[in-house]
Amino acid sequence: MSRLRIRHVTGFQYLGEAKASYNEARMLPASTETQFVLSSHLRIEPNSGAHEYLDYWGTRVSSFEVLQPHTELSLSATSLIEVRGTPHLPHDLSWADLETAAARSAEFVEQLEQTPLTEPPAEVAALAADVVAATNAPCDAALRICEEIGDRVSYLRGVTNVKSTAAEAWEAKAGVCQDIAHITLGALRSAGIPARYVSGYLHPKPTAELRETVTGESHAWVEYFCGSWSGYDPTNLIDIGERHVVVGHGRDYNDVPPLRGVYGGSGASKLFVTVEITREA
């Protein structure tokens, strides 16, 4: 088990002046079977009260509005979380059993449908089909698909943007964690395996000393269902462990952006982001 303190600062700088803005933030983790939130707080500047609720996918949302003129909107989310590893549990679920289980629950049906961001190109669907043909069980196939995608797509900034699709990132064979997660989701879903997008944080330094603060970033990975939900980080080709902190789930990035909003005013806006992570135990 590890104890991580995360400070995530983000917001918008307006080139003109925003007369008012209306926003949603998904920056605070929730307690799950693998993590326990000891404390969490969201500070908004200009000062604004937030309405908090769980969205359709179970993610904590802070909804707020700033009705006074402002040239910058800044959010600072601070959380202290205890995290433990999530080993892959053995399952003897057959493909027929998976198909039956997936059809019985809206949760699984929705995570089998492709989205515009995850729709796989023919080459990715063929890769997934080849893996299925070479393995005996859904769990084995799912893990192998994750490994194959992660091995074939390089992590590289500047190649894609927040609106890039899985097909575009696959063509470049490069992208960021969001893109690699989208390609993996498309492959898993094309094979008949329910899969969901996970938004969160990853401590980037496994050898960090206690109380050492390092620069981190928001991260994305996938979870797939093959008897129970299992997670894998295809960007780093690692299982989900004590360095991963879950913030939310969805069908793709569009369901769990850290900050989304609209504003009234003149001029464009510029996003800023910093993440600091400290291992405390």
C-alpha positions as CSV (number, residue, x, y, z in Angstrom):
1,M,0.0,0.0,0.0
2,S,1.1,3.6,-0.7
3,R,-0.1,6.9,0.5
4,L,0.0,9.7,-2.1
5,R,-0.7,13.4,-1.9
6,I,-1.7,15.0,-5.2
7,R,-1.9,18.7,-5.9
8,H,-3.5,19.4,-9.3
9,V,-3.7,23.0,-10.4
10,T,-5.4,23.9,-13.7
11,G,-7.5,26.6,-15.3
12,F,-7.8,29.2,-18.0
13,Q,-6.2,32.5,-18.7
14,Y,-8.4,34.7,-20.9
15,L,-6.8,37.0,-23.4
16,G,-9.7,39.4,-22.9
17,E,-12.1,39.4,-20.0
18,A,-14.6,36.7,-19.2
19,K,-17.9,38.2,-18.1
20,A,-19.0,34.9,-16.6
21,S,-18.1,31.2,-16.9
22,Y,-19.9,28.0,-16.3
23,N,-17.7,24.9,-15.5
24,E,-17.4,21.3,-14.5
25,A,-14.3,19.8,-12.8
26,R,-13.5,16.1,-12.5
27,M,-10.3,16.3,-10.4
28,L,-11.1,14.7,-7.1
29,P,-10.8,10.9,-6.7
30,A,-13.4,8.7,-5.0
31,S,-12.9,5.8,-2.7
32,T,-13.0,2.4,-4.4
33,E,-12.1,-1.2,-3.7
34,T,-8.5,-0.3,-4.4
35,Q,-8.1,3.2,-3.0
36,F,-9.3,5.1,0.0
37,V,-9.6,8.9,0.0
38,L,-8.4,10.3,3.3
39,S,-9.0,13.9,2.3
40,S,-9.8,15.9,-0.8
41,H,-10.5,19.6,-1.4
42,L,-11.1,21.8,-4.5
43,R,-10.3,25.5,-4.3
44,I,-11.7,27.8,-7.0
45,E,-10.5,31.3,-7.8
46,P,-12.3,33.6,-8.2
47,N,-14.1,32.3,-5.2
48,S,-17.2,30.2,-6.1
49,G,-19.3,27.6,-4.4
50,A,-19.5,24.3,-6.1
51,H,-22.3,21.8,-6.4
52,E,-20.9,18.2,-6.1
53,Y,-22.5,15.1,-7.4
54,L,-21.7,11.7,-9.0
55,D,-22.2,11.6,-12.7
56,Y,-23.8,8.7,-14.7
57,W,-20.4,6.8,-14.7
58,G,-19.8,7.3,-11.0
59,T,-17.2,10.1,-11.2
60,R,-17.2,12.9,-8.7
61,V,-18.1,16.2,-10.4
62,S,-17.8,19.7,-9.1
63,S,-20.1,22.1,-11.0
64,F,-19.7,25.8,-10.5
65,E,-20.2,29.2,-12.1
66,V,-18.3,32.5,-11.8
67,L,-20.6,35.4,-12.5
68,Q,-18.2,38.2,-11.9
69,P,-15.8,39.5,-14.6
70,H,-12.4,37.7,-14.5
71,T,-9.2,37.3,-16.5
72,E,-8.2,34.0,-15.1
73,L,-10.0,30.9,-13.7
74,S,-7.8,28.7,-11.4
75,L,-8.7,25.4,-9.7
76,S,-6.5,23.7,-7.1
77,A,-7.4,20.1,-6.2
78,T,-5.6,18.6,-3.3
79,S,-6.1,15.0,-2.3
80,L,-4.5,12.4,0.1
81,I,-5.2,8.8,-1.0
82,E,-4.2,5.3,0.2
83,V,-3.7,3.0,-2.8
84,R,-3.1,-0.7,-3.1
85,G,-2.2,-2.8,-6.1
86,T,-4.8,-4.6,-8.1
87,P,-3.5,-8.0,-9.3
88,H,-5.3,-9.8,-12.2
89,L,-7.7,-12.3,-10.6
90,P,-7.9,-15.7,-12.3
91,H,-11.2,-16.3,-14.2
92,D,-12.3,-19.4,-16.1
93,L,-15.0,-17.4,-18.0
94,S,-15.5,-18.6,-21.6
95,W,-16.3,-16.5,-24.6
96,A,-19.9,-17.7,-24.5
97,D,-20.2,-16.9,-20.8
98,L,-18.8,-13.4,-21.5
99,E,-21.2,-12.7,-24.3
100,T,-24.1,-13.8,-22.0
101,A,-22.9,-11.7,-19.1
102,A,-22.3,-8.6,-21.2
103,A,-25.8,-8.8,-22.7
104,R,-27.4,-8.8,-19.2
105,S,-26.2,-5.5,-18.0
106,A,-26.4,-2.0,-19.5
107,E,-23.0,-1.2,-17.9
108,F,-21.4,-3.8,-20.1
109,V,-23.5,-3.1,-23.2
110,E,-22.5,0.6,-23.1
111,Q,-18.8,-0.3,-22.8
112,L,-19.0,-2.5,-25.8
113,E,-20.2,0.3,-28.1
114,Q,-17.5,2.3,-30.0
115,T,-17.4,6.1,-29.9
116,P,-16.0,8.5,-32.5
117,L,-12.8,8.6,-30.5
118,T,-12.4,4.8,-30.1
119,E,-13.6,3.5,-33.5
120,P,-10.7,1.3,-34.5
121,P,-9.2,1.1,-38.0
122,A,-9.4,-2.2,-39.8
123,E,-5.8,-3.0,-38.9
124,V,-6.5,-2.7,-35.2
125,A,-9.7,-4.8,-35.4
126,A,-7.7,-7.4,-37.3
127,L,-5.0,-7.4,-34.7
128,A,-7.6,-8.0,-31.9
129,A,-9.2,-10.8,-33.9
130,D,-5.8,-12.5,-34.3
131,V,-5.1,-12.3,-30.6
132,V,-8.6,-13.8,-29.9
133,A,-7.9,-16.7,-32.3
134,A,-4.5,-17.4,-30.6
135,T,-5.8,-17.4,-27.0
136,N,-8.3,-19.6,-25.1
137,A,-10.0,-17.2,-22.7
138,P,-11.2,-13.6,-22.7
139,C,-9.0,-12.6,-19.9
140,D,-5.9,-13.8,-21.7
141,A,-7.0,-12.2,-24.9
142,A,-7.7,-8.8,-23.2
143,L,-4.3,-8.6,-21.5
144,R,-2.6,-9.6,-24.7
145,I,-4.5,-7.0,-26.8
146,C,-3.4,-4.3,-24.2
147,E,0.2,-5.4,-24.5
148,E,0.2,-5.5,-28.3
149,I,-1.3,-1.9,-28.6
150,G,1.1,-0.5,-26.0
151,D,4.1,-2.2,-27.7
152,R,3.2,-0.8,-31.2
153,V,2.3,2.8,-30.3
154,S,5.0,5.2,-29.0
155,Y,4.3,7.9,-26.3
156,L,5.1,11.1,-28.1
157,R,3.7,14.6,-27.3
158,G,2.7,17.0,-30.1
159,V,1.6,14.4,-32.6
160,T,-2.1,14.5,-31.5
161,N,-4.5,16.8,-29.7
162,V,-7.4,16.4,-27.4
163,K,-9.8,15.8,-30.4
164,S,-7.6,13.2,-32.1
165,T,-9.2,9.8,-32.8
166,A,-7.9,6.3,-32.3
167,A,-7.5,5.9,-36.0
168,E,-5.5,9.1,-36.3
169,A,-3.1,8.1,-33.5
170,W,-2.8,4.6,-34.9
171,E,-1.8,6.0,-38.3
172,A,0.9,8.0,-36.6
173,K,1.8,5.0,-34.3
174,A,2.3,7.7,-31.7
175,G,0.3,9.8,-29.2
176,V,-0.1,10.5,-25.5
177,C,-1.8,8.2,-22.9
178,Q,-5.3,9.4,-23.9
179,D,-4.7,8.2,-27.5
180,I,-3.1,4.9,-26.5
181,A,-6.1,4.2,-24.2
182,H,-8.5,5.0,-27.1
183,I,-6.8,2.7,-29.5
184,T,-6.8,-0.1,-26.8
185,L,-10.5,0.4,-26.1
186,G,-11.4,0.2,-29.7
187,A,-9.4,-3.1,-30.1
188,L,-11.0,-4.6,-26.9
189,R,-14.5,-3.7,-27.9
190,S,-14.1,-5.0,-31.4
191,A,-13.2,-8.3,-29.9
192,G,-16.4,-8.4,-27.8
193,I,-14.7,-7.4,-24.5
194,P,-16.4,-4.6,-22.5
195,A,-13.8,-2.0,-21.8
196,R,-13.8,1.5,-20.2
197,Y,-11.6,4.6,-20.1
198,V,-10.0,5.4,-16.8
199,S,-8.9,9.0,-15.9
200,G,-6.5,9.5,-13.0
201,Y,-2.9,10.1,-12.0
202,L,0.3,8.1,-12.1
203,H,3.2,8.7,-9.8
204,P,6.0,8.8,-12.4
205,K,8.9,7.8,-10.1
206,P,8.8,4.3,-8.6
207,T,12.0,5.0,-6.6
208,A,10.8,8.2,-5.0
209,E,11.8,8.8,-1.4
210,L,9.2,9.5,1.3
211,R,8.1,13.1,1.3
212,E,9.7,13.7,-2.1
213,T,7.5,15.8,-4.3
214,V,7.8,15.1,-8.1
215,T,6.2,16.6,-11.1
216,G,3.4,14.4,-12.4
217,E,0.5,14.7,-14.8
218,S,-3.0,13.5,-15.4
219,H,-3.0,10.0,-16.8
220,A,-5.3,7.5,-18.6
221,W,-5.5,3.8,-18.9
222,V,-8.1,1.1,-19.5
223,E,-10.2,-1.5,-17.6
224,Y,-11.7,-4.5,-19.2
225,F,-14.4,-7.0,-18.0
226,C,-13.7,-10.7,-18.2
227,G,-15.5,-11.9,-15.0
228,S,-14.5,-8.8,-13.0
229,W,-13.0,-5.5,-14.0
230,S,-9.3,-5.6,-14.5
231,G,-7.0,-2.7,-15.3
232,Y,-3.9,-2.3,-17.4
233,D,-1.8,0.7,-18.4
234,P,-0.9,0.2,-22.1
235,T,1.1,3.4,-22.3
236,N,3.7,2.1,-19.8
237,L,3.0,-1.6,-20.4
238,I,2.4,-2.2,-16.7
239,D,-0.4,-3.5,-14.4
240,I,-2.4,-1.0,-12.3
241,G,-0.6,-0.7,-9.0
242,E,0.1,1.5,-6.0
243,R,1.2,4.4,-8.2
244,H,-2.1,4.7,-10.0
245,V,-4.9,6.9,-8.6
246,V,-8.4,6.6,-10.2
247,V,-10.5,9.8,-10.7
248,G,-13.2,8.6,-13.0
249,H,-14.5,6.2,-15.7
250,G,-16.2,6.7,-19.0
251,R,-16.5,5.5,-22.5
252,D,-13.7,7.8,-23.6
253,Y,-11.9,11.0,-22.7
254,N,-15.0,13.1,-23.4
255,D,-16.8,11.5,-20.4
256,V,-14.1,12.5,-17.9
257,P,-12.2,15.7,-18.8
258,P,-10.5,17.3,-15.7
259,L,-12.0,20.7,-16.6
260,R,-14.7,21.7,-19.1
261,G,-16.6,24.9,-19.4
262,V,-18.0,27.8,-21.4
263,Y,-17.6,31.5,-20.9
264,G,-19.0,34.7,-22.2
265,G,-16.5,37.5,-23.2
266,S,-14.1,38.6,-25.8
267,G,-10.8,36.9,-26.7
268,A,-9.5,33.4,-26.6
269,S,-8.5,31.3,-23.6
270,K,-5.3,29.4,-22.7
271,L,-5.3,26.3,-20.5
272,F,-2.6,25.8,-17.9
273,V,-1.9,22.6,-15.9
274,T,0.5,21.5,-13.2
275,V,0.4,18.3,-11.1
276,E,2.6,17.6,-8.1
277,I,2.7,14.1,-6.4
278,T,4.2,13.3,-3.0
279,R,4.6,9.8,-1.6
280,E,3.9,10.0,2.1
281,A,3.9,6.3,3.0
